[in-house]
């Protein structure tokens, strides 16, 4: 009997721990929203976060997008050749980059670069008691550390996604015209004619959601990190994993919401 109950008890404990973690993240998210609506506002911190999250992410976003667009063009051309459908390369590259690959890849790059950085920075501040010092100086850590970073991500990541979409399409354009023999004017015209406003809107909305998730997970795990170097490392690792999983889950839900027929 005990042999049967032990696995069930372990499953129950794991399930309760998972629901408790979801509840803590939800409360942290609601607390962040409430602090966004109340003064004081730290505009200097917001500007620094915008520069850190947005401007310094440009190189990795650009390189990721251009190589992805080029590889996608090659794959679509190779696959389309089996069905004499090579001409669909501009359309598929455009819709693939704008609807899916652009937002998801930018979101994952932001999770790798920004979420880890935010989690490590805030966790280190907690370990070195800088967060306690903020409280001593009557400064709310949520408003000073979390709100500027989440706001900056909500502002900048959609712009990075838009840039990634354009660069990815241009990567496909360069490969298609230089390697696959497509006419440049015809390629651009097909791309422009095929994209719809809903494709672009969904891409930007996904960027905002993914950016918010990335910054929120970095702040949450940083604020709740353990003590010492191990605590900082564990918080950094957990924040990136959680952000990546939530981004992929949110991408599925948003895609279903926008494009379910």
C-alpha positions as CSV (number, residue, x, y, z in Angstrom):
1,X,0.0,0.0,0.0
2,X,2.8,2.4,0.9
3,X,4.5,1.6,-2.4
4,X,1.4,2.8,-4.2
5,X,0.8,5.9,-2.1
6,X,4.4,7.3,-2.2
7,X,4.4,8.2,-6.0
8,X,0.9,9.7,-5.6
9,X,2.1,11.8,-2.6
10,X,5.1,12.9,-4.6
11,X,2.9,13.9,-7.5
12,X,0.6,15.8,-5.2
13,X,3.5,17.7,-3.6
14,X,4.9,18.6,-7.0
15,X,1.5,19.7,-8.2
16,X,0.9,21.9,-5.2
17,X,4.4,23.4,-5.5
18,X,3.7,24.2,-9.2
19,X,0.4,25.9,-8.4
20,X,2.0,27.8,-5.6
21,X,4.7,29.1,-7.9
22,X,2.1,30.1,-10.5
23,X,0.3,32.0,-7.8
24,X,3.4,33.8,-6.6
25,X,4.2,34.9,-10.2
26,X,0.6,36.1,-10.7
27,X,0.7,38.1,-7.5
28,X,4.1,39.6,-8.5
29,X,2.6,40.5,-11.9
30,X,-0.4,42.2,-10.3
31,X,1.8,44.1,-7.9
32,X,3.9,45.3,-10.8
33,X,0.8,46.6,-12.6
34,X,-0.4,48.4,-9.5
35,X,2.9,50.1,-9.0
36,X,2.9,51.3,-12.6
37,X,-0.2,53.3,-12.0
38,X,1.1,55.1,-8.8
39,X,3.8,57.7,-8.3
40,X,6.7,58.2,-7.9
41,X,8.1,57.4,-11.3
42,X,11.8,56.9,-11.9
43,X,12.3,58.2,-15.4
44,X,16.1,58.0,-15.3
45,X,15.9,54.3,-14.5
46,X,13.4,53.9,-17.3
47,X,15.7,55.6,-19.8
48,X,18.6,53.5,-18.7
49,X,16.5,50.3,-19.0
50,X,15.3,51.3,-22.5
51,X,18.9,51.8,-23.6
52,X,20.0,48.5,-22.0
53,X,17.1,46.4,-23.3
54,X,16.5,48.1,-26.6
55,X,19.7,49.7,-28.0
56,X,22.2,47.1,-26.9
57,X,20.0,44.3,-28.2
58,X,20.1,45.6,-31.8
59,X,23.2,43.6,-32.9
60,X,22.0,40.2,-31.7
61,X,18.5,40.8,-33.0
62,X,19.8,41.9,-36.4
63,X,22.2,39.0,-36.9
64,X,19.6,36.4,-35.7
65,X,16.9,37.8,-38.1
66,X,19.1,38.1,-41.2
67,X,20.5,34.6,-41.0
68,X,17.1,33.2,-40.2
69,X,15.5,34.9,-43.1
70,X,18.2,33.7,-45.5
71,X,18.0,30.1,-44.2
72,X,14.2,30.2,-44.5
73,X,14.4,31.3,-48.1
74,X,16.7,28.4,-48.9
75,X,14.5,25.9,-47.1
76,X,11.3,27.1,-48.8
77,X,12.9,27.1,-52.2
78,X,14.3,23.5,-51.7
79,X,11.0,22.2,-50.4
80,X,8.9,24.1,-53.0
81,X,11.1,22.6,-55.8
82,X,9.6,19.2,-55.0
83,X,6.1,20.5,-56.0
84,X,7.2,23.0,-58.6
85,X,6.2,25.8,-56.2
86,X,9.5,27.7,-56.0
87,X,7.7,31.0,-56.7
88,X,6.1,31.0,-53.2
89,X,9.4,31.9,-51.5
90,X,8.7,35.6,-51.0
91,X,5.2,35.0,-49.6
92,X,6.3,32.2,-47.2
93,X,9.4,34.1,-46.0
94,X,7.3,37.2,-45.3
95,X,4.5,35.4,-43.4
96,X,6.9,33.1,-41.6
97,X,9.1,36.0,-40.3
98,X,6.3,38.4,-39.4
99,X,3.8,36.0,-37.9
100,X,6.1,33.5,-36.1
101,X,9.9,33.5,-36.5
102,X,10.5,37.2,-36.0
103,X,8.6,37.6,-32.7
104,X,9.6,34.2,-31.3
105,X,13.3,34.5,-32.1
106,X,13.5,38.1,-30.8
107,X,11.6,37.1,-27.7
108,X,14.0,34.2,-27.1
109,X,17.0,36.4,-27.7
110,X,15.7,38.9,-25.2
111,X,15.1,36.1,-22.7
112,X,18.7,34.9,-23.2
113,X,20.3,38.4,-23.0
114,X,18.0,40.6,-20.9
115,X,16.2,38.2,-18.6
116,X,19.5,36.6,-17.4
117,X,21.1,40.1,-17.0
118,X,18.2,41.5,-15.0
119,X,17.9,38.4,-12.8
120,X,21.7,38.4,-12.1
121,X,21.7,42.1,-11.4
122,X,18.8,42.1,-9.0
123,X,19.9,38.9,-7.3
124,X,23.3,40.3,-6.7
125,X,21.7,43.5,-5.2
126,X,19.7,41.2,-2.9
127,X,22.8,39.2,-1.9
128,X,24.8,42.4,-1.2
129,X,21.9,43.9,0.7
130,X,21.4,46.8,-1.7
131,X,17.7,46.1,-1.9
132,X,17.5,46.3,1.9
133,X,19.3,49.6,1.7
134,X,16.7,50.9,-0.8
135,X,14.0,50.0,1.7
136,X,15.9,51.8,4.5
137,X,16.0,54.9,2.2
138,X,12.2,54.6,1.8
139,X,12.5,53.6,-1.8
140,X,10.1,50.8,-3.0
141,X,12.3,48.2,-4.7
142,X,9.3,47.2,-7.0
143,X,9.0,50.8,-8.3
144,X,12.7,51.4,-8.5
145,X,13.9,48.1,-10.0
146,X,10.9,46.2,-11.5
147,X,8.6,48.8,-13.0
148,X,11.2,50.6,-15.1
149,X,12.5,47.3,-16.6
150,X,9.1,45.9,-17.4
151,X,8.0,49.2,-18.9
152,X,11.2,49.4,-21.0
153,X,10.6,45.9,-22.3
154,X,7.0,46.6,-23.2
155,X,8.2,49.7,-25.2
156,X,11.3,48.4,-26.9
157,X,10.7,44.7,-27.7
158,X,7.9,45.5,-30.2
159,X,10.3,47.8,-31.9
160,X,12.9,45.2,-31.9
161,X,10.4,42.7,-33.4
162,X,9.5,45.1,-36.1
163,X,13.2,45.6,-36.9
164,X,13.7,41.8,-36.8
165,X,10.8,41.3,-39.2
166,X,12.2,43.7,-41.7
167,X,15.8,42.4,-41.5
168,X,14.6,38.8,-41.7
169,X,12.7,39.6,-44.9
170,X,15.7,41.4,-46.3
171,X,17.8,38.4,-45.5
172,X,15.4,36.2,-47.5
173,X,15.5,38.9,-50.3
174,X,19.3,38.8,-50.5
175,X,19.5,35.1,-50.7
176,X,16.6,34.8,-53.2
177,X,17.9,37.4,-55.5
178,X,21.6,36.6,-55.3
179,X,21.5,32.8,-55.0
180,X,18.1,31.7,-56.3
181,X,17.6,33.9,-59.3
182,X,14.6,35.9,-58.2
183,X,13.8,39.3,-59.7
184,X,14.4,41.9,-57.0
185,X,11.3,44.1,-57.9
186,X,9.1,41.1,-58.2
187,X,10.2,39.7,-54.9
188,X,9.5,42.9,-53.0
189,X,6.2,43.3,-54.7
190,X,5.0,39.8,-53.8
191,X,6.1,40.4,-50.2
192,X,4.2,43.7,-50.0
193,X,1.1,42.3,-51.6
194,X,0.9,39.2,-49.5
195,X,1.3,40.7,-46.0
196,X,-1.9,42.0,-44.2
197,X,-2.4,44.5,-41.4
198,X,-3.3,41.6,-39.0
199,X,0.1,40.0,-39.6
200,X,1.9,43.1,-38.5
201,X,-0.4,43.8,-35.6
202,X,0.0,40.3,-34.3
203,X,3.7,40.5,-34.6
204,X,3.9,43.7,-32.5
205,X,1.4,42.4,-29.9
206,X,3.5,39.3,-29.5
207,X,6.6,41.5,-29.1
208,X,5.0,43.4,-26.3
209,X,3.9,40.3,-24.5
210,X,7.2,38.5,-24.9
211,X,9.1,41.6,-23.7
212,X,6.9,41.8,-20.6
213,X,7.4,38.2,-19.9
214,X,11.2,38.4,-20.2
215,X,11.5,41.4,-17.9
216,X,9.0,40.1,-15.4
217,X,10.7,36.8,-15.0
218,X,14.1,38.4,-14.6
219,X,12.8,40.7,-11.9
220,X,10.8,38.0,-10.2
221,X,13.6,35.5,-9.9
222,X,16.1,38.2,-9.0
223,X,13.8,39.5,-6.2
224,X,13.3,35.9,-4.9
225,X,16.8,34.6,-5.3
226,X,18.6,32.7,-2.6
227,X,21.6,34.0,-0.7
228,X,25.2,33.6,-2.0
229,X,26.7,32.9,-5.4
230,X,24.6,29.7,-5.8
231,X,21.4,31.7,-5.3
232,X,22.4,34.2,-8.0
233,X,23.3,31.4,-10.4
234,X,20.1,29.5,-9.7
235,X,18.0,32.6,-10.1
236,X,19.6,33.4,-13.5
237,X,19.1,29.9,-14.8
238,X,15.6,29.6,-13.6
239,X,14.6,33.0,-15.0
240,X,15.8,32.2,-18.5
241,X,14.1,28.8,-18.6
242,X,10.8,30.2,-17.2
243,X,10.9,33.1,-19.7
244,X,11.6,30.8,-22.7
245,X,8.8,28.4,-21.8
246,X,6.3,31.1,-21.1
247,X,7.2,32.9,-24.4
248,X,6.6,29.7,-26.4
249,X,3.3,29.0,-24.5
250,X,2.1,32.6,-25.0
251,X,3.0,32.4,-28.7
252,X,0.7,29.4,-29.1
253,X,-2.1,31.2,-27.3
254,X,-1.7,34.4,-29.2
255,X,-1.4,32.6,-32.6
256,X,-4.6,30.8,-31.8
257,X,-6.3,34.0,-30.8
258,X,-5.3,35.9,-33.9
259,X,-5.5,33.3,-36.6
260,X,-8.0,30.7,-35.6
261,X,-10.5,30.4,-38.4
